[in-house]
Amino acid sequence: MIEDDNHDKLTKAYLGYFKANEKFEARLSVRTHREVRKHLRDIRTLAKIRMDEIHAVYNAKKEGDTE
């Protein structure tokens, strides 16, 4: 099985957040509150990782172009 890259993980995290948010909006409870906040934390973590990847690829390409 092919492991998801960070872009795919971020997309799946957003879809999980979207579903959790729908539940939260429909039924305000401690459980739905915790679940939606967990998904948001996951998105924040994955977004930071992806930002670093993008920055590294950009810098590598930029350095390769100047030589």
N, C-alpha and C positions, 0 to 999 in steps of 0.2 A: 504494500500500500504506500502511496506517495504521501509524504507529510506535507501539510499546508505550510505555505510561506506566511510571513507576517501580514502581508496584504490580505490574504484569505482569512487569517485569524481575526483581523480587524473587521472585515466584512461580516463574518459570522457573529462576532461580539455585538456589532450594531444590530443585526437581526434579532439576537437574543434580547438586547435592550428594548427594541421596538415591541416585541411580544410582551415583555415584562411591563413596559409602560402602559400598554393597552389594559393589562390586568389591573395595574395600579389605578388608572383613571376610572375603571369600572367599579373597583372595590378597594376603598382605602382601608388598608389593614397593616399591621406590623410586618407581616410576611411579605406583602407586595412592596412595601416601602423598602425593606431590606434587599429584596431581589433586584429591584430597579437600580438601587444605589450600587450594588455589587457589579452589575453590568456596566455602569458608568465608570467605576474604578478600573475595570478590565479594559475598557476602551481607552482610558487615559494612559494606562501602562503600555498597551499595544501601540498607541499613537506615538508615544515617545520613542519606542524601539524603531518604528517605521521611519520617523523623522531622522533618526541617526543613520539608518540604512541609506535613505535618499541622499543625505548630506555626504556620506562617504562615497557613494557612486558618483555624485556630481564632482566632488573634489578629485577623485581618481581620473575621471574623464578630463577635467580641466587641466590637471597636471600632465596628462598624456598629450593634450593638444599643444601645449607650450614647448614641448621638446622637439 
